[in-house]
């Protein structure tokens, strides 16, 4: 089967690889010429896809990339995997999806399957995507071509559940659309979960990530209360997690990052207002999580004050800037807010992250921390992302002051120089 994947980013490229590994011939439609060149040279720019694997499927004639939408005409299915960020007013921005739909419409033919994987609000597939495709092609969705929504569930860096092994929710405009999508995804994905409509599939994705957002917000709020009450929130969470039923362990931190969890609640809240409904519980969770980077900076300020030092002029080393451990993804990373806030308070900031060698936004390059003199030269070391390769025992032993926002120093003896979230 020939399949087109529009957008070869963190979602599209791994999905294209899964299809190609299953023996499908895949063409990636990618606007960035540099990415096209890399794919066609077998060079991966996504951590979850190795260059060796990409080269293998490329040399087998199963993977290529082009910016030309005409390539979809030879394919049986088209999967849209484009970013759907929030705009400056924290409202859904479907610009890239709409532009792709307009470009795709002129090349649609009867029998095509089009699926959308981009995170969005319920109704997008039916009310936004379908009309654009119909107007540009002269074909009817659900009659002349198949249309479905199947949310991506990628968790970058994860190896136990991958694009291939994570169950795939599929909701078509009609039962025939759903079946066609199941036939296509079934060539490569281990388990498929059909649902009745695209709206159910769209809401499913939002629920999954709002569930995490709300529970993390609860832990973050508890962490702030425990800080005031001088109770170790990490010990509280570990103790609660021993209950074998009725409790699911979530952890506090410096804020949310990634491509979905910080964004999805606002997609649903925005759509809910159309129905005169206000998702106050969900929006409150968003406010709590967004405040965490600033609470963490304030905690660092208090820690420095106990040593008769000010944040203004302090030399601060940030450990970890990716949005989660052991990946190179910076999207919505709370570390960026932390660094921006530290600089705003007059601190001199450096960072170490083996996965992110440069932070162009701040004009910074990752520093090495192998030498004891490196760590001791800073007034404070802040653990924002706990990459497993870092020797945290050495950090505790060598740094003047450690502010641990991830409980990475748990169980490591200290000389009173460690402050935890």
Buried (B, 14 or more C-beta within 10 A) or exposed (E): BBBBBBBBBBBBBBBBBBBBBBEBBBBBBBBBEEBBEBBBEBEBBBBBBEBEBBBBBBEEEBBBBBBEBEBBEEBBBBBBBBBBBBEEEBEBBBEBBBEBBBBBBBBBBEEBBBBBBBBBBBBBBBEBBBEBBBEBBEBEBBEBBBBBBBBBBBBBBBEEEBBBBBEBBBBBBBEEBBBBBBBBBBBBBEEBBBBEBBBBBBBBBBEBBBBBBBBBBBBBBBBBEBBEEEEBBBEBBBEEEEEEEEEEEBBBBBBBBBBBBBBBBBBBBBBBEEEEEEBEEBBBBBEBBBBBBBBBBBBBBEBBEEEEBEBEEBBBBBBBBBBBBBBBBBBBBBBBBBBBBBEEBEBBBBBBBBBBEEBEEBEBEBEEBEEEEBBEBBBBBBBBBBBEEBEBEBBBBBBBBBBBBBBBBEEBEBEEBBBBB
